[in-house]
Amino acid sequence: MKTYRPALPVRQAGRRGWKAAAAIFPLLCAGILAAAFVDTRAASAAEARLLMLGDSITAGYGLAPEDGLVAQLRQRLQAGGIGAVVLDGGVSGDTAAGGLARLDWMLADRPSHVVVALGGNDALRGLDPPETEANLAAILDRLAAEGIPALLAGMKAPRNLGRAYAEAFDGIYPRLAARYGVVFYPFLLDGVAADPSLNQPDGIHPNARGAAEIATRLQPYVARLLKLSSASPGGSGRE
């Protein structure tokens, strides 16, 4: 006579099934969490938020939005394979003091990196260079305290203000760049200033071609800035 082994009791089979599930469940959870962590890290690395803190040059005075410095820099970063949200923090007529006054408001957009491009209006108004330097230093101090890497874009004083003023003003930017260890672009209007073909009729504000030239020259410096990691508050974010 053929004999048959009895099937496992339902209760016993159920216990073994739950034990197997209990053994697998932590592994599944770990895999899901690891994948989510990798995805989050990849997304955050690809989504740098670059704040352009500046004046009318940054704001694209007299230009269509797509022709301004912010839009053209964004295009060049994308063409170089750099994905970044570029925030327009330009206010026409702003001085270094004005930029400092609105810095908290600008940081509410949670930028990961900042380009500081202020001081041109200080020079046009003949403001005291030590005052401009103190305001720019306060901006860089705040960014360092927040652990936000910065790029400082230099400006030069109009030569009709005299040699002494020009030397005092022009020296602000390399001195601050060395003091704070930030990425330094010596002259924001390099290759554009005093060239009528690259400026609007006022001779001060770049036209669309001038903004494109600035963006092209600035792009490698911004790319270097974006390679720097944001630090925790109190970190330097320096090179």
C-alpha positions in Angstrom: 0.0 0.0 0.0 1.3 3.5 -0.9 1.7 5.7 2.1 1.7 9.5 2.0 3.4 11.9 4.3 0.9 14.2 5.9 1.0 17.8 4.8 2.3 20.4 7.3 -0.4 21.5 9.6 -1.7 24.9 8.6 -0.5 26.5 11.8 3.1 25.1 11.3 3.2 26.2 7.6 2.0 29.6 8.6 4.8 30.0 11.1 7.4 29.0 8.6 6.0 31.5 6.1 6.1 34.3 8.6 9.6 33.5 9.6 10.8 33.6 6.0 9.0 36.9 5.4 10.5 38.3 8.6 13.9 37.4 7.4 13.5 39.0 4.0 11.6 42.2 5.1 14.7 44.0 6.6 16.6 43.3 3.5 13.9 44.8 1.3 13.6 47.8 3.5 17.4 48.4 3.5 17.4 48.2 -0.3 14.6 50.6 -0.7 16.2 53.1 1.7 19.6 52.8 0.0 18.0 53.5 -3.4 16.1 56.5 -2.0 19.3 57.8 -0.5 21.3 57.5 -3.7 18.5 59.1 -5.7 18.3 62.0 -3.2 22.1 62.5 -3.2 22.2 62.5 -7.0 19.3 64.9 -7.3 20.8 67.3 -4.8 24.2 67.2 -6.6 22.6 68.0 -9.9 20.4 70.9 -8.5 22.9 73.5 -7.4 21.2 76.8 -6.7 23.4 79.7 -7.8 22.5 83.2 -6.6 23.8 86.1 -8.6 23.9 89.0 -6.1 24.4 92.1 -8.1 23.3 95.4 -9.6 22.0 96.5 -13.0 24.7 94.4 -14.8 23.3 91.3 -13.2 19.7 92.5 -13.6 20.2 92.9 -17.4 19.2 96.6 -17.5 17.8 97.6 -20.9 17.8 94.0 -22.2 15.2 91.4 -22.9 15.2 88.7 -20.1 16.7 86.1 -22.5 19.6 88.5 -23.4 20.6 89.3 -19.8 23.6 88.1 -18.0 21.7 85.6 -15.8 20.0 83.9 -18.7 23.2 83.8 -20.8 25.2 82.4 -18.0 22.6 79.7 -17.4 22.7 78.8 -21.1 26.5 78.4 -21.0 26.5 76.3 -17.9 23.9 74.0 -19.4 26.0 73.8 -22.6 28.9 72.7 -20.5 26.8 70.0 -18.9 26.3 71.8 -15.6 22.8 71.7 -14.3 22.1 74.6 -11.9 19.2 76.8 -11.0 20.5 80.4 -11.5 18.7 82.9 -9.3 18.6 86.5 -10.5 19.5 88.7 -7.5 20.3 91.8 -9.5 18.8 95.1 -8.5 19.5 98.2 -10.7 21.2 101.0 -8.8 22.2 98.8 -5.9 25.4 99.4 -3.9 27.3 97.0 -1.7 25.3 98.4 1.2 22.1 97.7 -0.6 23.2 94.1 -1.3 24.0 93.6 2.4 20.7 95.0 3.4 18.7 92.5 1.4 21.0 89.5 1.9 18.8 87.8 4.4 15.9 88.0 2.0 18.0 86.6 -0.9 19.2 83.7 1.3 15.6 82.7 1.9 15.8 81.2 -1.6 18.3 78.8 -0.1 21.1 79.2 -2.6 23.9 76.6 -2.5 26.5 79.0 -4.1 26.6 82.8 -4.5 28.3 85.2 -7.0 28.9 88.6 -5.4 29.0 91.2 -8.1 28.5 94.5 -6.4 30.4 97.8 -6.0 30.1 99.3 -9.5 27.5 101.9 -8.3 29.7 102.7 -5.2 32.4 103.7 -7.6 30.1 105.7 -9.9 28.9 107.6 -6.9 32.4 108.1 -5.5 31.6 106.4 -2.2 34.3 106.0 0.3 36.2 102.8 -0.6 36.6 101.6 3.0 32.8 101.8 3.3 32.4 99.6 0.2 35.0 97.2 1.5 33.3 96.9 4.9 29.9 96.1 3.3 31.4 93.5 0.9 33.3 92.0 3.8 30.1 91.7 5.8 28.4 89.9 2.9 31.3 87.4 2.6 31.3 87.0 6.4 27.6 86.0 6.3 28.1 83.6 3.5 31.0 82.0 5.2 28.9 81.6 8.4 26.2 79.9 6.4 28.8 77.6 4.7 27.9 78.9 1.3 30.8 79.0 -1.3 31.2 82.4 -3.0 32.7 83.9 -6.0 33.7 87.6 -5.8 33.5 89.5 -9.1 35.7 92.6 -9.0 35.0 96.1 -10.3 37.2 99.0 -11.2 36.7 102.7 -10.5 36.2 105.2 -13.3 39.6 106.8 -14.0 38.2 110.3 -14.0 37.9 110.0 -10.2 41.6 110.3 -9.9 44.5 107.9 -9.4 44.3 107.8 -5.6 40.6 106.9 -5.6 41.1 104.3 -8.4 43.9 102.6 -6.5 42.0 102.6 -3.2 38.8 101.2 -4.9 40.4 98.6 -7.2 42.4 97.2 -4.3 39.3 96.2 -2.5 38.5 93.0 -4.5 41.9 91.2 -4.6 42.3 92.0 -0.9 38.9 90.5 0.1 39.4 87.5 -2.2 42.7 86.7 -0.5 41.2 87.3 3.0 38.2 85.0 2.5 39.7 82.4 0.1 36.8 82.7 -2.3 36.8 82.1 -6.1 37.9 85.4 -7.6 37.0 86.9 -11.0 39.1 90.1 -11.2 36.9 92.3 -13.3 33.2 91.7 -14.1 33.3 93.9 -17.3 36.5 92.4 -18.6 36.6 92.6 -22.4 33.4 94.7 -22.4 34.1 97.9 -20.7 34.8 100.9 -23.0 33.9 98.9 -26.1 31.0 100.8 -27.8 30.1 97.7 -29.9 29.4 95.7 -26.6 27.6 98.4 -24.7 24.3 100.3 -24.8 24.3 104.0 -25.8 24.9 105.0 -22.1 28.4 103.5 -22.3 27.9 101.8 -19.0 25.5 98.9 -19.4 26.3 95.9 -21.7 24.1 95.2 -24.7 23.1 91.6 -25.5 26.5 90.9 -27.1 28.3 92.4 -24.2 26.3 90.3 -21.7 27.1 87.2 -23.8 30.8 88.1 -23.6 30.6 88.5 -19.8 28.8 85.2 -19.5 31.4 83.4 -21.7 34.3 84.8 -19.7 32.7 84.2 -16.3 31.5 80.7 -17.0 34.7 78.8 -16.2 35.0 80.6 -12.8 31.4 79.8 -12.0 32.0 76.2 -13.0 34.9 76.1 -10.5 32.7 77.6 -7.8 30.0 75.0 -8.3 32.5 72.2 -7.7 32.9 73.5 -4.1 30.6 71.8 -1.6 28.3 73.8 0.6 29.4 73.4 4.3 27.4 73.3 7.4 26.9 76.7 9.2 30.2 78.0 10.4 32.1 76.2 7.6 34.2 78.1 5.2 33.1 76.8 1.8 36.5 77.9 0.6 38.7 76.6 -2.2 
